[in-house]
Amino acid sequence: MMKSLSKQQKNDLTQKLTNYLNDELAIDIGGFDAEFLCDFIVEQFSPHFYNQGVTDAQIKMQQQVDLISDAIDELVLPTD
């Protein structure tokens, strides 16, 4: 479950979006419109990034579990 952005994080992202649109696309967007666009981007895109992060964490955790399992297997003593 994702937590909400802090007011400072949202302000920082809105400013970065405003700067990008102005510098790269020559679009002058006001703060109010930039905030709405930022909200849209966060709402629509962040679940995809979040889910990818969860998937990446699952893969990394499974790799570590496999290493531990292999190390435990090495502790088994022969019985024959």
BAFI-3210 file (N, C-alpha, C; in Angstrom, 3 decimals, decimal comma, padded with zeros to 6 digits):
// residues 80
n [1|2|3|4|5|6|7|8|9|10|11|12|13|14|15|16|17|18|19|20|21|22|23|24|25|26|27|28|29|30|31|32|33|34|35|36|37|38|39|40|41|42|43|44|45|46|47|48|49|50|51|52|53|54|55|56|57|58|59|60|61|62|63|64|65|66|67|68|69|70|71|72|73|74|75|76|77|78|79|80]
n.u [000,840|000,584|001,881|000,782|002,113|004,198|003,485|005,674|007,100|005,234|005,124|007,784|007,857|005,896|007,125|009,374|008,086|006,878|009,191|010,356|008,415|008,498|011,256|011,963|009,829|008,807|006,453|004,460|003,202|000,867|001,079|-001,182|-002,364|-000,169|-000,016|-002,382|-001,824|000,407|-000,785|-002,411|-000,474|000,892|-001,212|-001,953|000,445|002,131|001,196|002,085|004,893|005,277|004,308|006,195|008,448|007,754|007,726|010,436|011,588|010,551|011,826|014,530|014,440|013,759|016,056|017,879|016,743|017,098|019,908|020,328|019,005|020,617|022,968|022,156|021,634|024,242|025,040|024,039|024,674|026,272|024,609|025,232]
n.v [-001,172|002,165|005,187|008,575|011,435|013,834|017,288|018,872|017,151|016,964|019,644|019,943|018,111|019,230|021,660|020,717|019,543|021,794|023,246|021,437|021,287|023,927|024,338|022,200|021,811|024,235|025,111|027,101|026,779|027,357|027,407|026,263|024,676|023,041|021,672|020,157|018,576|017,226|015,790|014,085|012,609|011,344|009,868|008,169|006,956|006,204|003,791|001,802|002,049|001,546|-001,115|-002,389|-002,003|-003,571|-006,095|-006,259|-006,297|-008,700|-010,535|-010,084|-010,820|-013,532|-014,483|-014,173|-015,906|-018,306|-018,454|-018,763|-021,173|-022,874|-022,682|-023,883|-026,454|-027,290|-027,884|-030,303|-033,517|-036,473|-039,613|-042,155]
n.w [000,000|-000,876|000,482|000,953|-000,750|000,828|001,600|000,930|-000,828|-002,903|-003,711|-004,598|-006,753|-008,400|-009,031|-010,419|-012,610|-013,757|-014,448|-016,279|-018,350|-019,226|-019,905|-021,663|-023,426|-024,000|-022,800|-020,939|-017,913|-015,390|-011,753|-010,495|-012,529|-013,037|-010,628|-010,706|-012,966|-012,024|-009,922|-011,454|-012,889|-010,782|-009,664|-011,801|-012,752|-010,615|-009,289|-011,057|-010,995|-008,298|-008,082|-009,696|-008,144|-005,930|-007,142|-007,908|-005,356|-004,388|-006,080|-005,392|-002,695|-002,930|-004,169|-002,084|-000,189|-001,542|-001,478|001,280|001,674|000,132|001,631|004,004|003,075|002,655|005,193|005,829|006,947|005,697|005,695|005,114]
ca.u [000,000|001,392|001,530|000,646|003,271|004,142|003,262|006,959|007,381|004,315|005,594|009,018|007,508|005,172|008,118|010,162|007,222|006,766|010,477|010,536|007,525|008,987|012,592|012,075|008,721|008,397|005,071|004,395|002,029|000,751|001,224|-002,418|-002,462|000,940|-000,373|-003,373|-001,127|001,235|-001,713|-002,803|000,669|001,112|-002,345|-001,993|001,708|002,819|000,926|002,920|006,246|005,204|004,194|007,489|009,325|007,378|008,212|011,896|011,891|010,255|012,898|015,737|014,235|013,822|017,467|018,503|016,214|017,785|021,266|020,235|018,637|021,821|023,898|021,634|021,856|025,651|025,220|023,527|025,724|025,939|024,121|025,659]
ca.v [000,000|003,372|006,317|009,826|012,321|014,974|018,561|019,292|016,302|017,365|020,945|019,708|017,474|020,213|022,603|020,014|019,400|023,131|023,556|020,563|021,723|025,209|024,228|021,204|021,855|025,637|025,240|027,850|026,294|027,969|026,525|025,534|023,637|022,107|020,813|019,190|017,640|016,399|014,852|013,090|011,735|010,517|008,933|007,207|006,272|005,682|002,383|000,958|002,081|000,873|-002,557|-002,861|-002,049|-004,753|-007,250|-006,279|-006,709|-010,130|-011,255|-009,983|-011,620|-014,933|-014,793|-014,312|-017,139|-019,404|-018,522|-019,330|-022,576|-023,577|-022,744|-024,891|-027,764|-027,636|-028,336|-031,674|-034,534|-037,712|-040,641|-043,492]
ca.w [000,000|-001,003|001,326|000,219|-000,781|001,744|000,916|000,364|-001,989|-003,971|-004,201|-005,356|-008,028|-009,211|-009,539|-011,439|-013,780|-014,342|-015,086|-017,441|-019,424|-019,726|-020,498|-022,726|-024,377|-024,136|-022,342|-019,688|-017,201|-014,072|-010,609|-010,248|-013,562|-012,827|-009,499|-011,185|-013,843|-011,143|-009,262|-012,454|-013,159|-009,598|-009,540|-012,891|-013,000|-009,434|-008,995|-011,915|-010,437|-006,999|-008,326|-010,193|-006,980|-005,148|-007,902|-007,772|-003,980|-004,287|-006,773|-004,568|-001,491|-003,317|-004,388|-000,768|000,400|-002,236|-000,933|002,633|001,511|-000,321|002,758|004,939|002,451|002,845|006,576|005,980|007,050|005,028|006,622|004,642]
c.u [000,887|000,927|001,452|001,947|003,099|003,896|004,546|007,315|006,511|004,738|006,849|008,723|006,787|006,148|008,973|009,368|007,089|008,048|010,689|009,677|008,008|010,303|012,636|011,002|008,190|006,915|005,112|003,083|002,026|000,828|-000,002|-002,583|-001,358|000,625|-001,399|-002,733|-000,259|000,367|-002,118|-001,679|000,910|000,024|-002,298|-000,721|002,303|002,445|001,780|004,352|006,292|005,175|005,502|008,488|009,041|007,894|009,730|012,305|011,632|011,358|014,162|015,611|014,324|015,257|018,180|018,035|016,899|019,210|021,275|019,916|019,838|022,824|023,446|021,851|023,301|025,929|024,767|024,700|025,313|025,525|024,545|027,068]
c.v [001,237|004,433|007,565|010,604|013,417|016,240|019,039|018,471|016,716|018,708|020,792|019,104|018,437|021,217|021,961|019,846|020,733|023,496|022,721|021,038|023,023|025,049|023,326|021,336|023,262|025,827|025,944|027,486|026,930|026,937|025,680|024,391|022,590|021,159|019,760|018,146|016,695|015,357|013,730|012,093|010,798|009,453|007,821|006,369|005,599|004,245|001,427|000,897|001,344|-000,641|-003,133|-002,956|-003,255|-006,013|-007,382|-006,754|-008,202|-010,962|-011,249|-010,846|-013,108|-015,363|-015,015|-015,584|-018,349|-019,567|-019,150|-020,819|-023,409|-023,728|-023,785|-026,290|-028,220|-028,154|-029,787|-032,655|-035,795|-038,762|-042,034|-043,784]
c.w [000,000|-000,028|000,457|000,240|000,253|000,919|000,244|-000,875|-003,170|-004,562|-005,050|-006,723|-008,956|-009,818|-010,625|-012,728|-014,505|-015,092|-016,345|-018,617|-020,044|-020,487|-021,725|-023,807|-024,639|-023,815|-020,997|-019,002|-015,807|-012,966|-010,341|-011,247|-013,399|-011,682|-009,903|-012,094|-013,020|-010,427|-010,207|-012,697|-011,982|-009,482|-010,576|-013,030|-011,775|-009,089|-009,830|-011,387|-009,106|-007,187|-008,850|-009,049|-006,107|-005,835|-007,778|-006,381|-003,788|-004,929|-005,923|-003,317|-001,811|-003,573|-003,058|-000,063|-000,235|-001,717|000,460|002,552|001,071|000,821|003,775|004,379|002,641|004,256|006,789|005,975|006,315|006,078|006,204|005,019]
res [m|m|k|s|l|s|k|q|q|k|n|d|l|t|q|k|l|t|n|y|l|n|d|e|l|a|i|d|i|g|g|f|d|a|e|f|l|c|d|f|i|v|e|q|f|s|p|h|f|y|n|q|g|v|t|d|a|q|i|k|m|q|q|q|v|d|l|i|s|d|a|i|d|e|l|v|l|p|t|d]
***
